[in-house]
Amino acid sequence: MPYTHGDAVLAEQEIDYAIEVDEPLPSPAPRPPGEVSRAIAERVAALVPQNATLQLGIGAVPDAVLESLRERRGLAVWSEMFSDGVLALEKAGALDTRAPITASFAFGGQELYDWVDRNERVRMLRTEKTNDPGLIARRPRLVSVNSALEVDLFAQANASRVNGAIYSGFGGQSDFVVGALHSPGGRAIIALPSWHPKAGVSTVVPRLTGPATSFQHSFVVSEQGTATIWGRDAAEQARQLIDQVAHPDARDGLREAGRALGFPSL
């Protein structure tokens, strides 16, 4: 188990019982980003300024985004978690060596665990700190990149339920979206493919089929394009989501549904 600095450090007298276990730490199965993930990542990376502070989750799109940022400089990390992509940024010289990498947990390969071990630049804090919107908002140019299962024409994102059943916990998405929007120069980005290939359905829908995980964003990005959400009225948000984010096969149906929802100009 890597030794990390931060809130994980405990005095021995605070421990009542300890059980020693010797087994390998779990690591995610390596999955190279596909063409869609790379296209999304390039669009997201174009929205990340120099000297930004990053929050990204785990998965094909976040990993591809980090890969697309290797030429950037002065980046920092304040996130609930991080994975191998952050180590790749370190090797590429993209990270600001004066800024600690702050997170609540890490999940990656053995090389990442070896790098984290006793690394004074890595600070593991309680989730109550890393996910505190007030603390997040203090990070300048914080760019929050999260995914969703679906986004509706009201720019609401559902990241947790499919057909009423829990698909995934939404983690710190709502915390980081709020924090990023209050960060000086910050941006809250939702990144998702335009189409669910297994289900054969659009990820842009007229109304969410599940609860809203987050509902205020700066941008929504798919492999099709980028919708600018912040500062636009509801009708313009819907138009941009249809024209820029939705799959071409879904656009006519979305326009018809949008007009029924009160957007006559679609």
N, C-alpha and C positions, 0 to 999 in steps of 0.2 A: 504494500500500500504506500503510495507516495506520501512523504511528509510535506505538508503545505503550511505556509504561514497564514495568519489571519485568525478568524474565529474558531478554527478547528483545533487550535492549541489549548489543551486543558491541563490544569495542575493535577498531578496524580492523586492528591487527596480528595479530588472531586469525583473520583471513580469508585463505586462500591464493589463492582465485580467486573472482571475482564476475562474474556475467553479468546484464546489465541487460535487462529485458523490460518492454514497455509494452503491457498489455492490460487490459480491464476485469476486476475481481474478480467471481467467481461470486456469485450471490444466489439464495436459494430462491424458487421460484415462489409468489406470494401465493395462499393458500388460506384463505378465511374459515372459521372453525370451524363445523361442522354442529351440528344439534340435540343429537346424542348427546354430542359433545365438550363443548358448553356445559353440559349437565346434569352430566357428570362433573366439570367444572371447578368448578361451584358447590359440589359436595359436598367437593371437595378444599380449596377456599378456606375452607370452614367449619372445617377442621382446622388452619389456619395462624394462629398467635397473633400479636398485635402484637409488633413488634420481633424478628420471626423472621429467620433467615438462610436463604436459599433456594438449593436446587440443583434445577434442572430441565433437561431435555434439549430436543430440538427436535422439533417436530411439532404437530399440531392440538390435542392435549390440553394440553401445556405452554403453548402460546400462549394457549389459552382460560383456563387457570389464572391466568396473569399478568394477563390482561384483567380477571378477576374480583377481583383484589387491588388495583385502582387506588385504592380508598377506604381501604386500610390505610395505616398510617404507621410509620416507623422500621424499614423492611425493609432487609436487607443481602443481598448475593449472594456466595456462595462456590460455584463450580460448575466442572465441567470445561469447559463452554461456555455461551454465552448468545446470544440472538438479539434480534430487534426488540422483543419484549415487554418487555425490560428498559428500553429507551429509553422505551417508553410509560409504565412505572412512574416513570421519572425526570421525565417531563413532568407526570405527575399529582401529583408531590410525595410519592410513597409511599416513596421511598428515603431512608435516613439519609445525609445528605451528609457526615457525618464518617467513614463506613465505606467503605473502598475496594471497588470492584467487582472481585473476584478470580476469574480464570478462566484456562484454558489456550488457548482460541481462541474466536473469534466468527464467526458466520455469519448474515448478514442483508442488508438493503438498503443502498443507497448512503448514505442518511441516517444509518444506524447507523455505517457506516465513517467518515463525516465527523465524527460525534460522538466516536468512540473516538480519532481522530487527536490525539495530544499532550494527551489528557485525563489530568490527573494523578490523577484519582479511579479510573482503570482500571489495574489491575495484571495483566499477563499473566505467569503463572509456568509453570515446567516442570510437565508432567503428574505427575511424581513427587512434586511438592509439593501441587498442587490435589487429587490423588486419594489422598493419604496418609491412611488412616483415623485415625491419631493426630492429625494437624493438623485434620482435619474435626471430630473430637470436641471440639476446643477451642472451636469456634464455639458460642455459646449458642443454644438453641432452633433448631438446624439442622433444617429440614424438607426431606427428600429426596423428590422426586416422580419416579418412574420408571414406565415402562410395561412390558408383557410380552405375549408371544404367547398364553400360557396360564398359568393358575394351577390347581393341583390341590387336592384335599381335604385334603392335608397342609400347605397354605399355602406350597407351593413355587412359584416363578415361573421359567418358561422364557422368556428374552428373545432367544434366539439361533438356534434351529433349528426347521425345519418338515420333517417326514417325513425326518429324519436329515440334511438338507442345511442348510448355513449360510444363514440368511435375513438376519441382521444381526449385527454385532459388538455385544457387550453393554456395551462402553465401561466407564465407571466405576461401573456400577450396584452391583456387589458392594461396592466400596470405600465408596460413599456410604451404602449401607444399614447397613453396620457402623459407620461414623462417626456417622451420625445416631442410632443406637440408644445410642451412648455419649456423645452430646452432652447437656449439662444441659438438660432440657426438649425434647430433640430427638424427631423422629418420622420413621419411614421408611414412605412410602406407595407402594403399587403402584396405578396407575390404568389401567384398560383398559375397552373396551366389553364388554358381556356376550356379544356375538354377533359372529362373523365373517360379514359379509353376503355376501362373494364366495364363501367356502367353504361357507356355510350350516351352520356348526357353532358349538357353544358354546365360549367361551374358558375357562370353568370346567370342568375335566375330572376324572375320578376319579384318574388317575395321569398325570404328565407324559409326553408322547411324546418329549421331548428332555431334555437335561441341565438340571439346576437351576442357574439363574444366581444366584438368591438364595433364602434359605429362612427368614429371620427378618424379620418386618415388623410395623409398628404397626397399619396399616390396609390393607385392600384395597378399592378403590372402583370401582364401575361406575355407569352411568346408572341402574341399578336401586336402588342404595343403598350403604351403607358397612358393611363387616365389621370389627369390632374383633378383632384377632388377638393382639396382645401381652398376655400375662398370662392367656390362656385355655387350657384343656387341649385336646388334639387333637380330641376329640369336639365341643366347643363351637365350635372354629375351623371345623370342617367344616360344622356346622349353620348358622353365620353366613354362610359362603361360599355355601351353597345358598340360604338364605332371603333374603339381603340383596344378593348380588352376581350370582348366576347369572340367566340369562334364564328367565322363567317356563316356556317350552317345554322347558327342560332339567332342571328341578328334580326331577321324579318319577324320571327315569332316574338322576340323580345320587344321590338318596336310596337307590335300590335298589343301586347300585354301592357306595355308602358302607357299607351294611350288610354287603355281602360283604367289604369291606376291614376290618371290625372295629369299626364304629360302629353297634351295634344300636339306639341310641336315635333314629336319624334317621327 
